[in-house]
C-alpha cells in the first residue's frame, strides 16, 4: 500500500504540481481517485455501489429498440456476445 501511495504522489506532482501532491487528499479504495477527506466517505458509498458487478447494465441495442413491434423486427440479426 505504501508503494501505491508514493506512485500516486508522483502522478499528482506531474499533473498538478507540488501543491496538489502536498495536499491532504485521500485515495478511494474502489476506484483509486483522490478526494478531500470530508468528501471521501460519501464518494466511497456511491463508488462501492457502482463498482459491484451485479448492478452493471447491459449494452443498449438501439436498432433492436427502434424496430421493436414493427414488421422488420423479425429480420434483424441477433448480436453474438
HTML snippet that shows the backbone in 3Dmol.js (N, CA, C, O; Angstrom):
<script src="https://3Dmol.org/build/3Dmol-min.js"></script>
<div id="view" style="width:600px;height:400px;position:relative"></div>
<script>
const pdb = `
ATOM      1  N   UNK A   1       0.834  -1.197   0.000  1.00  0.00           N
ATOM      2  CA  UNK A   1       0.000   0.000   0.000  1.00  0.00           C
ATOM      3  C   UNK A   1       0.871   1.251   0.000  1.00  0.00           C
ATOM      4  O   UNK A   1       0.507   2.265  -0.595  1.00  0.00           O
ATOM      5  N   UNK A   2       2.010   1.180   0.660  1.00  0.00           N
ATOM      6  CA  UNK A   2       2.902   2.337   0.732  1.00  0.00           C
ATOM      7  C   UNK A   2       3.457   2.695  -0.641  1.00  0.00           C
ATOM      8  O   UNK A   2       3.575   3.874  -0.976  1.00  0.00           O
ATOM      9  N   UNK A   3       3.805   1.664  -1.451  1.00  0.00           N
ATOM     10  CA  UNK A   3       4.304   1.921  -2.809  1.00  0.00           C
ATOM     11  C   UNK A   3       3.237   2.609  -3.650  1.00  0.00           C
ATOM     12  O   UNK A   3       3.527   3.544  -4.395  1.00  0.00           O
ATOM     13  N   UNK A   4       2.014   2.141  -3.525  1.00  0.00           N
ATOM     14  CA  UNK A   4       0.905   2.703  -4.288  1.00  0.00           C
ATOM     15  C   UNK A   4       0.698   4.178  -3.942  1.00  0.00           C
ATOM     16  O   UNK A   4       0.441   4.997  -4.824  1.00  0.00           O
ATOM     17  N   UNK A   5       0.811   4.505  -2.673  1.00  0.00           N
ATOM     18  CA  UNK A   5       0.638   5.877  -2.222  1.00  0.00           C
ATOM     19  C   UNK A   5       1.746   6.763  -2.793  1.00  0.00           C
ATOM     20  O   UNK A   5       1.482   7.886  -3.221  1.00  0.00           O
ATOM     21  N   UNK A   6       2.981   6.264  -2.802  1.00  0.00           N
ATOM     22  CA  UNK A   6       4.092   7.032  -3.355  1.00  0.00           C
ATOM     23  C   UNK A   6       3.908   7.247  -4.852  1.00  0.00           C
ATOM     24  O   UNK A   6       4.168   8.339  -5.358  1.00  0.00           O
ATOM     25  N   UNK A   7       3.458   6.209  -5.569  1.00  0.00           N
ATOM     26  CA  UNK A   7       3.209   6.339  -7.000  1.00  0.00           C
ATOM     27  C   UNK A   7       2.144   7.390  -7.264  1.00  0.00           C
ATOM     28  O   UNK A   7       2.259   8.172  -8.208  1.00  0.00           O
ATOM     29  N   UNK A   8       1.130   7.409  -6.453  1.00  0.00           N
ATOM     30  CA  UNK A   8       0.045   8.382  -6.607  1.00  0.00           C
ATOM     31  C   UNK A   8       0.575   9.801  -6.411  1.00  0.00           C
ATOM     32  O   UNK A   8       0.165  10.726  -7.111  1.00  0.00           O
ATOM     33  N   UNK A   9       1.477   9.963  -5.464  1.00  0.00           N
ATOM     34  CA  UNK A   9       2.072  11.271  -5.214  1.00  0.00           C
ATOM     35  C   UNK A   9       2.867  11.743  -6.435  1.00  0.00           C
ATOM     36  O   UNK A   9       2.833  12.925  -6.777  1.00  0.00           O
ATOM     37  N   UNK A  10       3.580  10.826  -7.091  1.00  0.00           N
ATOM     38  CA  UNK A  10       4.352  11.172  -8.292  1.00  0.00           C
ATOM     39  C   UNK A  10       3.415  11.618  -9.411  1.00  0.00           C
ATOM     40  O   UNK A  10       3.689  12.595 -10.107  1.00  0.00           O
ATOM     41  N   UNK A  11       2.320  10.904  -9.576  1.00  0.00           N
ATOM     42  CA  UNK A  11       1.340  11.264 -10.608  1.00  0.00           C
ATOM     43  C   UNK A  11       0.749  12.641 -10.319  1.00  0.00           C
ATOM     44  O   UNK A  11       0.604  13.455 -11.231  1.00  0.00           O
ATOM     45  N   UNK A  12       0.412  12.906  -9.073  1.00  0.00           N
ATOM     46  CA  UNK A  12      -0.143  14.213  -8.705  1.00  0.00           C
ATOM     47  C   UNK A  12       0.850  15.332  -8.970  1.00  0.00           C
ATOM     48  O   UNK A  12       0.465  16.407  -9.431  1.00  0.00           O
ATOM     49  N   UNK A  13       2.129  15.091  -8.683  1.00  0.00           N
ATOM     50  CA  UNK A  13       3.145  16.102  -8.940  1.00  0.00           C
ATOM     51  C   UNK A  13       3.236  16.419 -10.422  1.00  0.00           C
ATOM     52  O   UNK A  13       3.322  17.583 -10.815  1.00  0.00           O
ATOM     53  N   UNK A  14       3.215  15.362 -11.250  1.00  0.00           N
ATOM     54  CA  UNK A  14       3.307  15.575 -12.695  1.00  0.00           C
ATOM     55  C   UNK A  14       2.103  16.323 -13.235  1.00  0.00           C
ATOM     56  O   UNK A  14       2.254  17.234 -14.049  1.00  0.00           O
ATOM     57  N   UNK A  15       0.925  15.954 -12.798  1.00  0.00           N
ATOM     58  CA  UNK A  15      -0.302  16.547 -13.347  1.00  0.00           C
ATOM     59  C   UNK A  15      -0.587  17.940 -12.813  1.00  0.00           C
ATOM     60  O   UNK A  15      -0.931  18.839 -13.580  1.00  0.00           O
ATOM     61  N   UNK A  16      -0.449  18.125 -11.526  1.00  0.00           N
ATOM     62  CA  UNK A  16      -0.944  19.342 -10.898  1.00  0.00           C
ATOM     63  C   UNK A  16       0.117  20.172 -10.191  1.00  0.00           C
ATOM     64  O   UNK A  16      -0.203  21.240  -9.670  1.00  0.00           O
ATOM     65  N   UNK A  17       1.338  19.733 -10.154  1.00  0.00           N
ATOM     66  CA  UNK A  17       2.383  20.482  -9.475  1.00  0.00           C
ATOM     67  C   UNK A  17       2.495  20.091  -8.015  1.00  0.00           C
ATOM     68  O   UNK A  17       1.781  19.202  -7.551  1.00  0.00           O
ATOM     69  N   UNK A  18       3.365  20.734  -7.306  1.00  0.00           N
ATOM     70  CA  UNK A  18       3.659  20.392  -5.915  1.00  0.00           C
ATOM     71  C   UNK A  18       2.487  20.614  -4.970  1.00  0.00           C
ATOM     72  O   UNK A  18       2.336  19.875  -3.997  1.00  0.00           O
ATOM     73  N   UNK A  19       1.659  21.610  -5.232  1.00  0.00           N
ATOM     74  CA  UNK A  19       0.586  21.928  -4.284  1.00  0.00           C
ATOM     75  C   UNK A  19      -0.405  20.782  -4.145  1.00  0.00           C
ATOM     76  O   UNK A  19      -0.848  20.495  -3.033  1.00  0.00           O
ATOM     77  N   UNK A  20      -0.765  20.120  -5.235  1.00  0.00           N
ATOM     78  CA  UNK A  20      -1.716  19.013  -5.161  1.00  0.00           C
ATOM     79  C   UNK A  20      -1.084  17.792  -4.509  1.00  0.00           C
ATOM     80  O   UNK A  20      -1.746  17.067  -3.766  1.00  0.00           O
ATOM     81  N   UNK A  21       0.174  17.567  -4.781  1.00  0.00           N
ATOM     82  CA  UNK A  21       0.844  16.402  -4.205  1.00  0.00           C
ATOM     83  C   UNK A  21       1.000  16.553  -2.701  1.00  0.00           C
ATOM     84  O   UNK A  21       0.980  15.558  -1.976  1.00  0.00           O
ATOM     85  N   UNK A  22       1.154  17.765  -2.228  1.00  0.00           N
ATOM     86  CA  UNK A  22       1.339  18.002  -0.801  1.00  0.00           C
ATOM     87  C   UNK A  22       0.019  18.199  -0.058  1.00  0.00           C
ATOM     88  O   UNK A  22       0.022  18.352   1.164  1.00  0.00           O
ATOM     89  N   UNK A  23      -1.084  18.199  -0.756  1.00  0.00           N
ATOM     90  CA  UNK A  23      -2.377  18.415  -0.107  1.00  0.00           C
ATOM     91  C   UNK A  23      -2.781  17.183   0.693  1.00  0.00           C
ATOM     92  O   UNK A  23      -2.079  16.172   0.686  1.00  0.00           O
ATOM     93  N   UNK A  24      -3.889  17.271   1.364  1.00  0.00           N
ATOM     94  CA  UNK A  24      -4.350  16.214   2.265  1.00  0.00           C
ATOM     95  C   UNK A  24      -5.350  15.270   1.586  1.00  0.00           C
ATOM     96  O   UNK A  24      -6.252  14.760   2.250  1.00  0.00           O
ATOM     97  N   UNK A  25      -5.210  15.034   0.300  1.00  0.00           N
ATOM     98  CA  UNK A  25      -6.135  14.179  -0.424  1.00  0.00           C
ATOM     99  C   UNK A  25      -5.983  12.724   0.010  1.00  0.00           C
ATOM    100  O   UNK A  25      -4.878  12.255   0.283  1.00  0.00           O
ATOM    101  N   UNK A  26      -7.108  12.025   0.067  1.00  0.00           N
ATOM    102  CA  UNK A  26      -7.125  10.602   0.391  1.00  0.00           C
ATOM    103  C   UNK A  26      -7.613   9.843  -0.828  1.00  0.00           C
ATOM    104  O   UNK A  26      -8.428  10.349  -1.599  1.00  0.00           O
ATOM    105  N   UNK A  27      -7.113   8.626  -1.000  1.00  0.00           N
ATOM    106  CA  UNK A  27      -7.441   7.827  -2.176  1.00  0.00           C
ATOM    107  C   UNK A  27      -8.616   6.893  -1.907  1.00  0.00           C
ATOM    108  O   UNK A  27      -8.698   6.271  -0.848  1.00  0.00           O
ATOM    109  N   UNK A  28      -9.519   6.803  -2.873  1.00  0.00           N
ATOM    110  CA  UNK A  28     -10.664   5.887  -2.782  1.00  0.00           C
ATOM    111  C   UNK A  28     -10.161   4.465  -2.974  1.00  0.00           C
ATOM    112  O   UNK A  28      -9.366   4.203  -3.876  1.00  0.00           O
ATOM    113  N   UNK A  29     -10.617   3.549  -2.134  1.00  0.00           N
ATOM    114  CA  UNK A  29     -10.164   2.164  -2.227  1.00  0.00           C
ATOM    115  C   UNK A  29     -10.815   1.411  -3.383  1.00  0.00           C
ATOM    116  O   UNK A  29     -10.340   0.339  -3.758  1.00  0.00           O
ATOM    117  N   UNK A  30     -11.882   1.943  -3.949  1.00  0.00           N
ATOM    118  CA  UNK A  30     -12.588   1.270  -5.032  1.00  0.00           C
ATOM    119  C   UNK A  30     -12.083   1.683  -6.413  1.00  0.00           C
ATOM    120  O   UNK A  30     -11.849   0.833  -7.273  1.00  0.00           O
ATOM    121  N   UNK A  31     -11.916   2.984  -6.624  1.00  0.00           N
ATOM    122  CA  UNK A  31     -11.553   3.463  -7.965  1.00  0.00           C
ATOM    123  C   UNK A  31     -10.165   4.089  -8.040  1.00  0.00           C
ATOM    124  O   UNK A  31      -9.640   4.279  -9.136  1.00  0.00           O
ATOM    125  N   UNK A  32      -9.563   4.412  -6.904  1.00  0.00           N
ATOM    126  CA  UNK A  32      -8.221   4.968  -6.902  1.00  0.00           C
ATOM    127  C   UNK A  32      -8.151   6.479  -7.066  1.00  0.00           C
ATOM    128  O   UNK A  32      -7.059   7.048  -7.047  1.00  0.00           O
ATOM    129  N   UNK A  33      -9.290   7.138  -7.226  1.00  0.00           N
ATOM    130  CA  UNK A  33      -9.288   8.595  -7.349  1.00  0.00           C
ATOM    131  C   UNK A  33      -9.051   9.232  -5.985  1.00  0.00           C
ATOM    132  O   UNK A  33      -9.319   8.621  -4.950  1.00  0.00           O
ATOM    133  N   UNK A  34      -8.545  10.469  -5.992  1.00  0.00           N
ATOM    134  CA  UNK A  34      -8.236  11.169  -4.736  1.00  0.00           C
ATOM    135  C   UNK A  34      -9.291  12.227  -4.431  1.00  0.00           C
ATOM    136  O   UNK A  34      -9.756  12.937  -5.322  1.00  0.00           O
ATOM    137  N   UNK A  35      -9.655  12.316  -3.162  1.00  0.00           N
ATOM    138  CA  UNK A  35     -10.683  13.242  -2.716  1.00  0.00           C
ATOM    139  C   UNK A  35     -10.270  13.893  -1.417  1.00  0.00           C
ATOM    140  O   UNK A  35      -9.419  13.384  -0.689  1.00  0.00           O
ATOM    141  N   UNK A  36     -10.881  15.018  -1.140  1.00  0.00           N
ATOM    142  CA  UNK A  36     -10.743  15.668   0.149  1.00  0.00           C
ATOM    143  C   UNK A  36     -11.352  14.722   1.191  1.00  0.00           C
ATOM    144  O   UNK A  36     -12.395  14.122   0.930  1.00  0.00           O
ATOM    145  N   UNK A  37     -10.737  14.579   2.345  1.00  0.00           N
ATOM    146  CA  UNK A  37     -11.253  13.643   3.358  1.00  0.00           C
ATOM    147  C   UNK A  37     -12.721  13.866   3.731  1.00  0.00           C
ATOM    148  O   UNK A  37     -13.419  12.914   4.079  1.00  0.00           O
ATOM    149  N   UNK A  38     -13.193  15.103   3.663  1.00  0.00           N
ATOM    150  CA  UNK A  38     -14.588  15.362   4.014  1.00  0.00           C
ATOM    151  C   UNK A  38     -15.547  14.806   2.964  1.00  0.00           C
ATOM    152  O   UNK A  38     -16.710  14.557   3.284  1.00  0.00           O
ATOM    153  N   UNK A  39     -15.111  14.606   1.744  1.00  0.00           N
ATOM    154  CA  UNK A  39     -15.962  14.093   0.678  1.00  0.00           C
ATOM    155  C   UNK A  39     -15.732  12.615   0.387  1.00  0.00           C
ATOM    156  O   UNK A  39     -16.545  11.979  -0.284  1.00  0.00           O
ATOM    157  N   UNK A  40     -14.635  12.071   0.885  1.00  0.00           N
ATOM    158  CA  UNK A  40     -14.277  10.692   0.574  1.00  0.00           C
ATOM    159  C   UNK A  40     -15.303   9.685   1.076  1.00  0.00           C
ATOM    160  O   UNK A  40     -15.586   8.703   0.388  1.00  0.00           O
ATOM    161  N   UNK A  41     -15.860   9.906   2.248  1.00  0.00           N
ATOM    162  CA  UNK A  41     -16.835   8.966   2.806  1.00  0.00           C
ATOM    163  C   UNK A  41     -18.065   8.852   1.904  1.00  0.00           C
ATOM    164  O   UNK A  41     -18.520   7.748   1.604  1.00  0.00           O
ATOM    165  N   UNK A  42     -18.594   9.989   1.478  1.00  0.00           N
ATOM    166  CA  UNK A  42     -19.769   9.985   0.604  1.00  0.00           C
ATOM    167  C   UNK A  42     -19.436   9.337  -0.742  1.00  0.00           C
ATOM    168  O   UNK A  42     -20.217   8.540  -1.262  1.00  0.00           O
ATOM    169  N   UNK A  43     -18.282   9.680  -1.297  1.00  0.00           N
ATOM    170  CA  UNK A  43     -17.883   9.101  -2.577  1.00  0.00           C
ATOM    171  C   UNK A  43     -17.723   7.584  -2.464  1.00  0.00           C
ATOM    172  O   UNK A  43     -18.152   6.847  -3.352  1.00  0.00           O
ATOM    173  N   UNK A  44     -17.113   7.120  -1.382  1.00  0.00           N
ATOM    174  CA  UNK A  44     -16.873   5.687  -1.208  1.00  0.00           C
ATOM    175  C   UNK A  44     -18.169   4.891  -1.183  1.00  0.00           C
ATOM    176  O   UNK A  44     -18.232   3.793  -1.735  1.00  0.00           O
ATOM    177  N   UNK A  45     -19.203   5.435  -0.547  1.00  0.00           N
ATOM    178  CA  UNK A  45     -20.506   4.758  -0.516  1.00  0.00           C
ATOM    179  C   UNK A  45     -21.049   4.581  -1.926  1.00  0.00           C
ATOM    180  O   UNK A  45     -21.489   3.495  -2.302  1.00  0.00           O
ATOM    181  N   UNK A  46     -21.014   5.651  -2.696  1.00  0.00           N
ATOM    182  CA  UNK A  46     -21.545   5.616  -4.066  1.00  0.00           C
ATOM    183  C   UNK A  46     -20.678   4.746  -4.953  1.00  0.00           C
ATOM    184  O   UNK A  46     -21.189   3.960  -5.750  1.00  0.00           O
ATOM    185  N   UNK A  47     -19.379   4.883  -4.819  1.00  0.00           N
ATOM    186  CA  UNK A  47     -18.440   4.141  -5.652  1.00  0.00           C
ATOM    187  C   UNK A  47     -18.562   2.631  -5.399  1.00  0.00           C
ATOM    188  O   UNK A  47     -18.460   1.839  -6.336  1.00  0.00           O
ATOM    189  N   UNK A  48     -18.776   2.239  -4.164  1.00  0.00           N
ATOM    190  CA  UNK A  48     -18.930   0.820  -3.832  1.00  0.00           C
ATOM    191  C   UNK A  48     -20.173   0.247  -4.496  1.00  0.00           C
ATOM    192  O   UNK A  48     -20.145  -0.882  -4.985  1.00  0.00           O
ATOM    193  N   UNK A  49     -21.252   1.002  -4.520  1.00  0.00           N
ATOM    194  CA  UNK A  49     -22.483   0.542  -5.174  1.00  0.00           C
ATOM    195  C   UNK A  49     -22.279   0.391  -6.669  1.00  0.00           C
ATOM    196  O   UNK A  49     -22.728  -0.588  -7.265  1.00  0.00           O
ATOM    197  N   UNK A  50     -21.604   1.356  -7.278  1.00  0.00           N
ATOM    198  CA  UNK A  50     -21.407   1.336  -8.721  1.00  0.00           C
ATOM    199  C   UNK A  50     -20.393   0.299  -9.174  1.00  0.00           C
ATOM    200  O   UNK A  50     -20.467  -0.194 -10.299  1.00  0.00           O
ATOM    201  N   UNK A  51     -19.451  -0.033  -8.308  1.00  0.00           N
ATOM    202  CA  UNK A  51     -18.413  -0.972  -8.715  1.00  0.00           C
ATOM    203  C   UNK A  51     -18.846  -2.425  -8.616  1.00  0.00           C
ATOM    204  O   UNK A  51     -18.146  -3.310  -9.108  1.00  0.00           O
ATOM    205  N   UNK A  52     -19.995  -2.688  -7.987  1.00  0.00           N
ATOM    206  CA  UNK A  52     -20.466  -4.065  -7.902  1.00  0.00           C
ATOM    207  C   UNK A  52     -20.928  -4.526  -9.274  1.00  0.00           C
ATOM    208  O   UNK A  52     -21.620  -3.792  -9.980  1.00  0.00           O
ATOM    209  N   UNK A  53     -20.559  -5.709  -9.645  1.00  0.00           N
ATOM    210  CA  UNK A  53     -20.853  -6.224 -10.989  1.00  0.00           C
ATOM    211  C   UNK A  53     -22.341  -6.482 -11.202  1.00  0.00           C
ATOM    212  O   UNK A  53     -22.817  -6.434 -12.336  1.00  0.00           O
ATOM    213  N   UNK A  54     -23.076  -6.752 -10.137  1.00  0.00           N
ATOM    214  CA  UNK A  54     -24.492  -7.074 -10.274  1.00  0.00           C
ATOM    215  C   UNK A  54     -25.333  -5.879 -10.718  1.00  0.00           C
ATOM    216  O   UNK A  54     -26.426  -6.056 -11.256  1.00  0.00           O
ATOM    217  N   UNK A  55     -24.833  -4.671 -10.497  1.00  0.00           N
ATOM    218  CA  UNK A  55     -25.626  -3.500 -10.843  1.00  0.00           C
ATOM    219  C   UNK A  55     -25.271  -2.921 -12.211  1.00  0.00           C
ATOM    220  O   UNK A  55     -25.791  -1.871 -12.588  1.00  0.00           O
ATOM    221  N   UNK A  56     -24.396  -3.588 -12.954  1.00  0.00           N
ATOM    222  CA  UNK A  56     -23.999  -3.067 -14.260  1.00  0.00           C
ATOM    223  C   UNK A  56     -25.074  -3.339 -15.304  1.00  0.00           C
ATOM    224  O   UNK A  56     -25.723  -4.385 -15.307  1.00  0.00           O
ATOM    225  N   UNK A  57     -25.234  -2.387 -16.168  1.00  0.00           N
ATOM    226  CA  UNK A  57     -26.209  -2.522 -17.240  1.00  0.00           C
ATOM    227  C   UNK A  57     -25.595  -3.262 -18.415  1.00  0.00           C
ATOM    228  O   UNK A  57     -24.375  -3.322 -18.564  1.00  0.00           O
ATOM    229  N   UNK A  58     -26.463  -3.824 -19.245  1.00  0.00           N
ATOM    230  CA  UNK A  58     -26.011  -4.460 -20.468  1.00  0.00           C
ATOM    231  C   UNK A  58     -25.816  -3.416 -21.553  1.00  0.00           C
ATOM    232  O   UNK A  58     -26.107  -2.237 -21.351  1.00  0.00           O
ATOM    233  N   UNK A  59     -25.325  -3.849 -22.699  1.00  0.00           N
ATOM    234  CA  UNK A  59     -25.121  -2.946 -23.826  1.00  0.00           C
ATOM    235  C   UNK A  59     -26.480  -2.644 -24.450  1.00  0.00           C
ATOM    236  O   UNK A  59     -27.271  -3.552 -24.706  1.00  0.00           O
ATOM    237  N   UNK A  60     -26.741  -1.375 -24.691  1.00  0.00           N
ATOM    238  CA  UNK A  60     -28.014  -0.955 -25.263  1.00  0.00           C
ATOM    239  C   UNK A  60     -27.974  -1.102 -26.776  1.00  0.00           C
ATOM    240  O   UNK A  60     -27.066  -0.585 -27.428  1.00  0.00           O
ATOM    241  N   UNK A  61     -28.943  -1.797 -27.332  1.00  0.00           N
ATOM    242  CA  UNK A  61     -29.037  -2.004 -28.772  1.00  0.00           C
ATOM    243  C   UNK A  61     -30.150  -1.108 -29.313  1.00  0.00           C
ATOM    244  O   UNK A  61     -31.330  -1.449 -29.222  1.00  0.00           O
ATOM    245  N   UNK A  62     -29.770   0.032 -29.873  1.00  0.00           N
ATOM    246  CA  UNK A  62     -30.762   0.999 -30.340  1.00  0.00           C
ATOM    247  C   UNK A  62     -31.560   0.470 -31.535  1.00  0.00           C
ATOM    248  O   UNK A  62     -32.742   0.784 -31.677  1.00  0.00           O
ATOM    249  N   UNK A  63     -30.925  -0.324 -32.389  1.00  0.00           N
ATOM    250  CA  UNK A  63     -31.631  -0.881 -33.550  1.00  0.00           C
ATOM    251  C   UNK A  63     -32.746  -1.803 -33.097  1.00  0.00           C
ATOM    252  O   UNK A  63     -33.866  -1.726 -33.604  1.00  0.00           O
ATOM    253  N   UNK A  64     -32.451  -2.660 -32.161  1.00  0.00           N
ATOM    254  CA  UNK A  64     -33.462  -3.591 -31.639  1.00  0.00           C
ATOM    255  C   UNK A  64     -34.633  -2.816 -31.029  1.00  0.00           C
ATOM    256  O   UNK A  64     -35.792  -3.162 -31.258  1.00  0.00           O
ATOM    257  N   UNK A  65     -34.336  -1.780 -30.263  1.00  0.00           N
ATOM    258  CA  UNK A  65     -35.369  -0.983 -29.618  1.00  0.00           C
ATOM    259  C   UNK A  65     -36.202  -0.215 -30.638  1.00  0.00           C
ATOM    260  O   UNK A  65     -37.421  -0.116 -30.502  1.00  0.00           O
ATOM    261  N   UNK A  66     -35.540   0.329 -31.659  1.00  0.00           N
ATOM    262  CA  UNK A  66     -36.233   1.125 -32.668  1.00  0.00           C
ATOM    263  C   UNK A  66     -37.177   0.265 -33.521  1.00  0.00           C
ATOM    264  O   UNK A  66     -38.254   0.719 -33.908  1.00  0.00           O
ATOM    265  N   UNK A  67     -36.769  -0.976 -33.810  1.00  0.00           N
ATOM    266  CA  UNK A  67     -37.558  -1.838 -34.684  1.00  0.00           C
ATOM    267  C   UNK A  67     -38.566  -2.714 -33.935  1.00  0.00           C
ATOM    268  O   UNK A  67     -39.360  -3.416 -34.561  1.00  0.00           O
ATOM    269  N   UNK A  68     -38.538  -2.676 -32.623  1.00  0.00           N
ATOM    270  CA  UNK A  68     -39.441  -3.495 -31.810  1.00  0.00           C
ATOM    271  C   UNK A  68     -40.896  -3.157 -32.143  1.00  0.00           C
ATOM    272  O   UNK A  68     -41.299  -1.994 -32.136  1.00  0.00           O
ATOM    273  N   UNK A  69     -41.667  -4.200 -32.432  1.00  0.00           N
ATOM    274  CA  UNK A  69     -43.075  -4.018 -32.720  1.00  0.00           C
ATOM    275  C   UNK A  69     -43.375  -3.707 -34.183  1.00  0.00           C
ATOM    276  O   UNK A  69     -44.529  -3.469 -34.540  1.00  0.00           O
ATOM    277  N   UNK A  70     -42.350  -3.707 -35.033  1.00  0.00           N
ATOM    278  CA  UNK A  70     -42.570  -3.450 -36.454  1.00  0.00           C
ATOM    279  C   UNK A  70     -42.390  -4.751 -37.234  1.00  0.00           C
ATOM    280  O   UNK A  70     -41.967  -5.766 -36.681  1.00  0.00           O
ATOM    281  N   UNK A  71     -42.712  -4.704 -38.505  1.00  0.00           N
ATOM    282  CA  UNK A  71     -42.573  -5.868 -39.379  1.00  0.00           C
ATOM    283  C   UNK A  71     -41.095  -6.243 -39.532  1.00  0.00           C
ATOM    284  O   UNK A  71     -40.766  -7.421 -39.674  1.00  0.00           O
ATOM    285  N   UNK A  72     -40.224  -5.268 -39.505  1.00  0.00           N
ATOM    286  CA  UNK A  72     -38.799  -5.503 -39.714  1.00  0.00           C
ATOM    287  C   UNK A  72     -38.106  -6.169 -38.524  1.00  0.00           C
ATOM    288  O   UNK A  72     -36.969  -6.619 -38.664  1.00  0.00           O
ATOM    289  N   UNK A  73     -38.737  -6.243 -37.388  1.00  0.00           N
ATOM    290  CA  UNK A  73     -38.121  -6.800 -36.192  1.00  0.00           C
ATOM    291  C   UNK A  73     -37.682  -8.253 -36.395  1.00  0.00           C
ATOM    292  O   UNK A  73     -36.684  -8.676 -35.812  1.00  0.00           O
ATOM    293  N   UNK A  74     -38.392  -9.006 -37.193  1.00  0.00           N
ATOM    294  CA  UNK A  74     -38.043 -10.407 -37.457  1.00  0.00           C
ATOM    295  C   UNK A  74     -36.825 -10.561 -38.328  1.00  0.00           C
ATOM    296  O   UNK A  74     -36.258 -11.653 -38.385  1.00  0.00           O
ATOM    297  N   UNK A  75     -36.395  -9.520 -39.011  1.00  0.00           N
ATOM    298  CA  UNK A  75     -35.270  -9.609 -39.937  1.00  0.00           C
ATOM    299  C   UNK A  75     -33.954  -9.119 -39.360  1.00  0.00           C
ATOM    300  O   UNK A  75     -32.918  -9.215 -40.017  1.00  0.00           O
ATOM    301  N   UNK A  76     -33.977  -8.601 -38.153  1.00  0.00           N
ATOM    302  CA  UNK A  76     -32.771  -8.063 -37.537  1.00  0.00           C
ATOM    303  C   UNK A  76     -31.894  -9.212 -37.041  1.00  0.00           C
ATOM    304  O   UNK A  76     -32.370 -10.136 -36.382  1.00  0.00           O
ATOM    305  N   UNK A  77     -30.593  -9.133 -37.376  1.00  0.00           N
ATOM    306  CA  UNK A  77     -29.661 -10.152 -36.903  1.00  0.00           C
ATOM    307  C   UNK A  77     -29.452  -9.977 -35.414  1.00  0.00           C
ATOM    308  O   UNK A  77     -29.393  -8.854 -34.913  1.00  0.00           O
ATOM    309  N   UNK A  78     -29.342 -11.076 -34.718  1.00  0.00           N
ATOM    310  CA  UNK A  78     -29.093 -11.004 -33.285  1.00  0.00           C
ATOM    311  C   UNK A  78     -27.583 -10.931 -33.060  1.00  0.00           C
ATOM    312  O   UNK A  78     -26.810 -11.627 -33.718  1.00  0.00           O
ATOM    313  N   UNK A  79     -27.184 -10.089 -32.134  1.00  0.00           N
ATOM    314  CA  UNK A  79     -25.752  -9.922 -31.864  1.00  0.00           C
ATOM    315  C   UNK A  79     -25.207 -11.131 -31.140  1.00  0.00           C
ATOM    316  O   UNK A  79     -25.884 -11.730 -30.305  1.00  0.00           O
ATOM    317  N   UNK A  80     -23.981 -11.483 -31.467  1.00  0.00           N
ATOM    318  CA  UNK A  80     -23.304 -12.597 -30.823  1.00  0.00           C
ATOM    319  C   UNK A  80     -22.430 -12.029 -29.733  1.00  0.00           C
ATOM    320  O   UNK A  80     -21.492 -11.282 -30.009  1.00  0.00           O
ATOM    321  N   UNK A  81     -22.733 -12.381 -28.481  1.00  0.00           N
ATOM    322  CA  UNK A  81     -21.971 -11.849 -27.354  1.00  0.00           C
ATOM    323  C   UNK A  81     -21.363 -12.975 -26.577  1.00  0.00           C
ATOM    324  O   UNK A  81     -20.677 -12.738 -25.583  1.00  0.00           O
TER     325      UNK A  81
END
`;
const viewer = $3Dmol.createViewer("view");
viewer.addModel(pdb, "pdb");
viewer.setStyle({}, {cartoon: {color: "spectrum"}});
viewer.zoomTo();
viewer.render();
</script>
